[in-house]
């Protein structure tokens, strides 16, 4: 879409930032709240080494990273 001789996509990209900045804004602004809170709670309530040796924290973080990618694209 042309707007005053420029491309609206570049204007929107300048206002919102590139993919990387939008990705990390989404991750830390929305997608990581529950996973990080859950991980910290589990670390406080249970043995940290036992919890970190299991797959749960890594699956939570991986899902949050994937969710951010899907929401930003």
C-alpha positions in Angstrom: 0.0 0.0 0.0 1.4 3.3 -1.0 1.2 6.2 1.4 2.7 9.6 0.5 5.2 8.0 -1.8 6.4 5.5 0.8 5.6 1.9 1.6 3.3 1.4 4.6 5.1 -1.8 5.5 8.3 0.0 6.2 6.5 2.7 8.2 4.8 0.0 10.3 8.1 -1.8 10.7 9.8 1.4 11.9 7.0 2.0 14.4 6.8 -1.5 15.7 10.4 -2.6 15.2 11.9 -5.6 13.5 11.0 -9.2 14.1 13.6 -9.6 16.9 12.4 -6.7 19.0 8.7 -7.6 18.6 9.5 -11.2 19.5 11.3 -10.4 22.7 8.6 -7.8 23.6 5.9 -10.5 23.2 7.9 -13.1 25.1 8.7 -10.9 28.1 5.5 -8.9 27.9 3.0 -11.8 27.7 4.1 -15.3 26.9 6.7 -15.8 29.6 4.6 -14.8 32.7 3.1 -18.1 33.6 6.1 -20.3 32.7 8.6 -18.2 34.7 6.3 -17.9 37.7 5.6 -21.6 37.6 9.4 -22.4 37.4 10.2 -20.0 40.2 7.5 -21.4 42.4 8.6 -25.0 41.8 12.2 -24.0 42.6 11.1 -22.5 45.9 8.8 -25.4 46.9 10.9 -28.4 45.8 14.5 -29.4 45.4 16.0 -27.2 42.6 18.4 -29.9 41.2 15.6 -32.5 41.0 13.3 -30.1 39.3 15.9 -28.8 36.8 16.9 -32.3 35.9 13.4 -33.1 34.7 11.8 -32.0 31.4 9.1 -29.7 32.9 10.9 -26.3 33.0 12.4 -26.8 29.6 9.1 -27.7 28.0 7.4 -24.7 29.6 10.1 -22.3 28.3 10.1 -24.0 24.9 6.3 -23.6 24.6 6.6 -19.9 25.6 9.3 -19.3 23.0 7.2 -21.0 20.4 4.0 -19.1 21.4 5.9 -15.8 21.0 7.1 -16.8 17.6 3.6 -17.7 16.4 2.0 -14.6 17.8 4.6 -12.2 16.2 4.7 -13.6 12.7 
